[in-house]
Amino acid sequence: MIRMFHVKHSERSIMDAGGIASLISNVGFPIVCFLAAAWYVKYREDKNDEKIDKLNNLHDEENKRMVEALNNNTLALTKLTDMIGKEN
């Protein structure tokens, strides 16, 4: 529970040491937890991006090999078609 602190406006408008310590203990811990969670999310996203990049590179290599095989098959079918056409 966060408590609201009232600072008396006297000659010096500052909190006493107890008020500052209480403010840090009430607000500081949630801020630290938030920062730790934000760092963890960024860390996981960076790792995930690295994995996705690696998978994309592997996929590109696979596609290149598939296109090459398709082109070779097309060339073989063309030659077979030409050979069959000459025999008739």
Backbone bond lengths (Angstrom), bond angles and torsions (degrees), N, CA, C in turn:
res aa  C-N    CA-C-N  psi(-1)  N-CA   C-N-CA  omega(-1)  CA-C   N-CA-C  phi
1 M - - - 1.448 - - 1.522 108.34 -
2 I 1.286 115.97 130.31 1.457 121.04 179.41 1.520 108.52 -94.33
3 R 1.292 114.90 126.48 1.462 119.94 179.34 1.518 108.55 -99.92
4 M 1.283 114.34 145.34 1.456 119.32 176.59 1.531 108.03 -86.64
5 F 1.285 115.80 135.72 1.453 121.11 -179.51 1.518 109.35 -105.00
6 H 1.286 113.91 136.02 1.448 119.46 177.67 1.519 107.95 -107.04
7 V 1.285 115.66 121.60 1.460 120.82 178.67 1.510 107.53 -96.65
8 K 1.309 114.52 123.91 1.462 118.82 178.58 1.523 108.78 -70.90
9 H 1.278 114.94 132.90 1.467 119.57 178.80 1.518 108.43 -89.45
10 S 1.267 113.36 88.28 1.459 117.94 176.22 1.517 107.82 -110.55
11 E 1.278 115.23 -152.84 1.452 118.75 -179.75 1.525 110.48 -62.16
12 R 1.332 116.95 -36.20 1.461 121.28 178.01 1.518 107.46 -118.09
13 S 1.305 117.04 122.87 1.449 121.12 -175.14 1.533 109.98 -101.26
14 I 1.322 117.39 66.12 1.456 121.82 176.95 1.517 108.77 -130.64
15 M 1.319 116.51 158.52 1.457 121.17 177.43 1.518 108.99 -82.08
16 D 1.296 115.18 156.34 1.460 118.07 174.51 1.525 109.30 -80.26
17 A 1.304 117.90 172.43 1.462 122.61 -175.57 1.526 111.12 -61.52
18 G 1.316 117.88 -37.38 1.468 121.11 179.19 1.515 111.72 -64.97
19 G 1.316 117.30 -38.88 1.460 121.48 178.69 1.516 111.84 -66.72
20 I 1.314 116.53 -40.62 1.467 120.80 178.61 1.522 110.47 -66.73
21 A 1.346 116.79 -42.89 1.467 120.46 178.82 1.520 110.69 -63.36
22 S 1.316 116.12 -40.28 1.470 120.23 178.73 1.527 110.78 -66.29
23 L 1.316 116.90 -40.57 1.461 120.86 178.28 1.530 110.89 -62.25
24 I 1.332 116.59 -43.97 1.464 120.28 179.38 1.521 110.42 -64.66
25 S 1.324 117.74 -42.21 1.471 119.25 -178.42 1.521 111.66 -69.89
26 N 1.316 118.11 -30.78 1.468 120.87 -179.98 1.524 112.77 -81.83
27 V 1.311 117.82 -35.21 1.455 121.46 -174.92 1.531 111.93 -108.11
28 G 1.306 117.94 -30.41 1.454 121.93 -175.32 1.516 113.61 -63.54
29 F 1.317 117.63 -45.39 1.464 120.62 -178.18 1.528 112.15 -61.54
30 P 1.339 119.48 -47.47 1.472 117.90 177.09 1.528 113.00 -61.68
31 I 1.310 117.54 -34.83 1.462 119.93 178.74 1.523 110.18 -66.27
32 V 1.333 116.95 -43.92 1.466 120.71 179.16 1.526 109.59 -63.24
33 C 1.332 117.54 -42.24 1.472 120.54 178.26 1.521 111.01 -62.23
34 F 1.318 116.69 -42.55 1.459 120.42 178.43 1.524 110.71 -61.54
35 L 1.322 117.29 -46.15 1.462 120.52 -179.64 1.525 111.37 -63.53
36 A 1.336 116.85 -39.52 1.468 119.83 178.05 1.533 110.46 -64.77
37 A 1.321 117.45 -42.25 1.470 121.10 179.02 1.527 110.54 -65.43
38 A 1.319 117.37 -40.86 1.466 120.86 179.32 1.527 110.19 -64.05
39 W 1.338 117.38 -41.59 1.458 120.61 178.03 1.522 110.03 -62.39
40 Y 1.338 117.57 -43.12 1.463 121.49 -178.48 1.534 110.83 -63.31
41 V 1.318 116.61 -42.90 1.465 120.13 179.10 1.529 109.83 -62.49
42 K 1.321 117.20 -44.55 1.469 120.07 178.42 1.523 110.64 -62.61
43 Y 1.316 117.91 -42.12 1.461 122.16 178.87 1.523 110.71 -60.35
44 R 1.322 117.56 -46.38 1.465 121.50 -179.39 1.528 110.78 -66.56
45 E 1.321 117.66 -39.13 1.468 120.95 178.55 1.521 110.73 -64.06
46 D 1.326 117.06 -40.48 1.466 120.17 178.14 1.523 110.70 -63.61
47 K 1.332 117.39 -43.73 1.468 121.20 177.94 1.529 110.22 -63.22
48 N 1.321 116.62 -41.29 1.458 121.19 179.50 1.524 110.71 -64.23
49 D 1.321 117.25 -40.68 1.470 121.19 177.61 1.523 111.04 -62.22
50 E 1.338 116.84 -39.78 1.465 120.19 178.01 1.522 110.75 -62.50
51 K 1.335 116.66 -42.99 1.464 120.51 179.62 1.531 110.95 -64.39
52 I 1.323 116.26 -41.68 1.464 120.33 -179.73 1.525 110.10 -64.21
53 D 1.336 117.63 -42.41 1.469 120.94 177.77 1.522 111.01 -60.64
54 K 1.319 115.78 -42.54 1.470 120.29 179.44 1.529 110.58 -63.03
55 L 1.332 117.09 -44.49 1.465 121.03 178.74 1.529 111.39 -64.34
56 N 1.325 116.79 -39.19 1.464 120.10 178.18 1.526 111.19 -63.05
57 N 1.321 116.70 -40.77 1.470 119.62 178.21 1.522 110.90 -64.54
58 L 1.332 117.36 -42.34 1.468 120.52 177.56 1.524 110.95 -62.85
59 H 1.317 115.98 -40.39 1.465 120.69 -179.85 1.526 110.83 -65.10
60 D 1.325 116.03 -39.98 1.470 119.64 177.90 1.526 111.17 -62.13
61 E 1.330 116.23 -42.16 1.470 119.76 178.59 1.527 110.72 -63.74
62 E 1.326 116.99 -42.41 1.464 120.67 178.55 1.522 110.93 -61.73
63 N 1.322 116.15 -42.86 1.470 120.03 179.67 1.523 111.75 -63.52
64 K 1.331 117.01 -39.20 1.469 119.81 178.57 1.524 110.77 -62.17
65 R 1.358 115.64 -42.50 1.464 119.02 178.91 1.529 111.04 -66.50
66 M 1.332 116.91 -36.87 1.462 120.47 179.45 1.531 110.95 -67.13
67 V 1.318 116.84 -41.26 1.461 120.62 178.23 1.531 110.23 -64.11
68 E 1.326 116.46 -41.11 1.458 120.13 178.21 1.537 110.85 -62.34
69 A 1.328 116.58 -43.26 1.473 119.96 178.68 1.525 110.60 -64.56
70 L 1.313 117.18 -40.14 1.468 120.65 178.67 1.525 110.76 -64.15
71 N 1.320 116.81 -42.26 1.463 120.36 178.48 1.529 111.00 -63.87
72 N 1.339 116.08 -40.83 1.469 119.44 177.38 1.527 111.22 -63.90
73 N 1.326 117.32 -41.18 1.468 120.73 177.89 1.527 111.47 -65.13
74 T 1.323 116.14 -39.31 1.462 119.86 177.80 1.526 110.48 -63.18
75 L 1.322 116.15 -42.70 1.462 120.51 178.44 1.533 110.73 -63.19
76 A 1.339 116.81 -42.26 1.465 120.49 179.30 1.530 110.74 -64.31
77 L 1.334 117.57 -42.24 1.473 120.68 178.51 1.523 111.16 -64.65
78 T 1.325 116.50 -38.12 1.463 120.05 178.31 1.527 110.38 -63.22
79 K 1.326 116.87 -44.03 1.463 120.36 179.23 1.526 110.95 -64.28
80 L 1.342 116.18 -41.84 1.469 119.59 177.90 1.524 111.37 -62.86
81 T 1.310 116.48 -41.63 1.458 121.11 179.21 1.529 109.86 -62.72
82 D 1.310 117.13 -42.97 1.465 120.96 178.52 1.524 110.50 -63.36
83 M 1.340 116.21 -41.23 1.463 119.74 -179.91 1.547 111.08 -65.19
84 I 1.310 116.20 -41.67 1.468 120.88 179.49 1.534 109.87 -67.39
85 G 1.322 117.31 -38.63 1.471 121.86 179.48 1.518 111.56 -66.14
86 K 1.305 119.39 -33.51 1.472 122.75 179.37 1.526 111.19 -72.43
87 E 1.326 116.82 -32.48 1.460 120.01 -178.71 1.524 111.80 -71.22
88 N 1.294 118.40 -27.86 1.470 120.82 -177.20 1.447 110.87 -81.92
